[in-house]
Amino acid sequence: MNVVQEALTWLNDPLNWTGPEGLLVRTGEHLEMTAVAVLLAALVALPAGIWLGHSGRGAGPTIVIVNTSRALPTFGILLILAAGGLFGDRAAVISAVIFAIPLVLANAYTGVAEVDPDVKDAARGMGMSSRRSLWLVEVPLAVPLIAAGLRTAIVQVIAVLTLAAFVGGGGLGVPLRVGFSNQRYGQVLAVGVVIAVLCLLVDAVLALVQRAVTPAPLRMKAGTVR
């Protein structure tokens, strides 16, 4: 039996989907960790990115730091946390937060910073304060890029969190690690397919959400450009 046949056999076994160690439970754990990580990253990155994009203060050094942090290997961060005595889901979520912050911050900054200066001047000409202009004009116009950053972060965090199992965490990385440990490469392939399909499904749903939260005039403009 080749690896593909083993993978199909493994996926067709109901026992691999149900129970406390089944794929359904592991998928729930995986999505829960993803939600927590991206929420924490957004709480840090969105206010910072929006403020930097609006004020322009400290934007240069911040963007350099953000771009540099993207090069940090997530598995390396996990190993550092493990060496410090932090294991399991907590270590995985912390590493995912560190991974997601640059993705969210960069898009929030770019979205606000690239709002047309003429639009900002028009808002001020109507008597809006800087704060009102930010929340009533600039942020709504930046929504497409902000949503795109969150969408990218969520999908990539789903993929990254498969490493959680290697430091004692849960999620879909557990059956993946078990497959590697027992040299069941059909199981490894099967779980890899499940993770890939999950990423595609979540991305498709988030694409709809991104479109829904984008103001109608911006959707029409994007359609005209295409």
Residue pairs with C-beta under 8 A, 6 or more apart in sequence:
1 9
1 186
3 185
3 186
3 189
4 186
4 189
5 186
6 184
6 185
6 186
6 187
6 189
6 190
7 186
7 187
7 189
7 190
7 193
8 190
9 186
10 16
10 184
10 186
10 187
10 190
11 190
11 193
11 194
15 22
16 22
16 23
16 175
16 190
17 23
17 24
18 24
19 25
21 174
21 175
23 172
23 175
23 191
23 194
26 170
26 171
26 172
26 174
26 175
27 172
27 194
27 198
29 89
29 170
29 171
29 172
30 158
30 161
30 162
30 170
30 171
30 172
30 173
30 198
31 158
33 89
33 92
33 93
33 96
33 161
33 164
33 169
33 170
33 171
34 96
34 154
34 157
34 158
34 161
36 93
37 92
37 93
37 96
37 97
37 100
37 157
37 161
38 96
38 100
38 104
38 150
38 153
38 154
38 157
40 93
40 97
41 96
41 97
41 100
41 101
41 103
41 104
41 153
42 104
42 150
42 153
44 97
44 101
44 105
45 100
45 101
45 102
45 103
45 104
45 105
45 108
46 104
46 105
46 108
46 146
48 62
48 105
48 108
49 104
49 105
49 106
49 107
49 108
49 109
49 111
49 112
49 146
50 108
50 109
50 112
50 134
50 139
50 142
52 58
52 59
52 62
52 105
52 109
52 112
52 113
53 59
53 108
53 109
53 110
53 111
53 112
53 113
53 114
53 138
53 142
54 112
54 113
54 130
54 134
54 138
56 113
59 109
59 113
62 105
62 109
63 106
63 109
66 101
66 102
66 105
66 106
67 102
67 106
69 98
69 101
69 102
70 102
70 103
72 98
72 99
74 95
74 96
74 98
74 99
74 160
74 163
75 163
75 166
77 94
77 95
77 98
77 99
78 91
78 92
78 95
78 163
78 164
78 166
78 167
79 167
81 87
81 91
81 94
81 95
81 167
82 91
82 167
86 94
87 167
87 168
87 169
88 164
88 167
88 168
88 169
88 170
89 164
89 169
89 170
89 171
91 164
91 167
91 168
91 169
92 161
92 163
92 164
92 167
92 169
92 171
95 160
95 163
96 157
96 160
96 161
99 156
99 157
99 160
100 153
100 156
100 157
103 149
103 152
103 153
103 156
104 146
104 149
104 150
104 153
105 149
106 149
107 145
107 146
107 148
107 149
107 150
107 152
108 142
108 145
108 146
108 149
110 145
111 141
111 142
111 143
111 144
111 145
111 146
111 149
112 134
112 138
112 139
112 142
114 142
114 145
115 137
115 138
115 141
115 142
119 137
119 141
120 133
120 137
120 138
123 132
123 133
123 136
123 137
124 130
124 133
128 136
128 137
139 146
140 215
141 215
141 218
143 213
143 214
143 215
143 218
144 210
144 214
144 218
144 222
147 209
147 210
147 213
147 214
148 210
150 206
151 203
151 206
151 207
151 209
151 210
154 202
154 206
155 199
155 202
155 203
155 206
158 195
158 198
158 199
158 202
159 195
159 199
161 169
161 171
161 172
161 173
162 171
162 172
162 173
162 176
162 195
163 173
164 170
164 171
164 173
165 171
165 173
165 174
165 176
165 177
166 173
166 177
172 191
172 194
172 195
172 198
175 187
175 191
176 188
176 191
176 192
176 195
178 184
178 187
179 185
179 186
179 187
179 188
179 190
179 191
180 188
211 219
214 222
